[in-house]
């Protein structure tokens, strides 16, 4: 690869020094990796860069691999939090075992699938939205509760008569499994003592 001579796109010289440089490529969800990219320097005019454009495909392949890794990491996170894939697939009307196949890499999700998984990681209650046939009552309440939890510095929640209760910070799934209503969340709040910042 290094032996093929390259031509400087600026001055046309073939006195091109071909080197490589390490660059970190990140996807939008925080996964990143280092790749070796071509870095050419014209000894005659000083022009530098990727003279043949060969880096483009490397970068694109890397980004695709990062997206796959992001999906796998998120689904592993769901697994670690005992999220029921079958229930999630039902709610989202995905074919059975879709999430498992995405997780074990046997199927690569489409771009839309990647985005869906990212949204689910950020807003797990979207599953509840789907379960409720996209009616807003419970989902909206859940959204408000989740938002309050995210922004509250004390990780507490205050009910309508002003009573504050500590909540489990890890309640993004607790809230799904424990009741889906403000009342049940409030009841559970009093019992929740575990503070788990892992989701931050
Ligand atoms: Zn040149």
Boltz pocket constraint, residues with backbone or C-beta under 6 A from the ligand:
constraints:
  - pocket:
      binder: B
      contacts: [[A, 8], [A, 9], [A, 10], [A, 11], [A, 12], [A, 13], [A, 42], [A, 43], [A, 44], [A, 45], [A, 46], [A, 47]]
      max_distance: 6.0
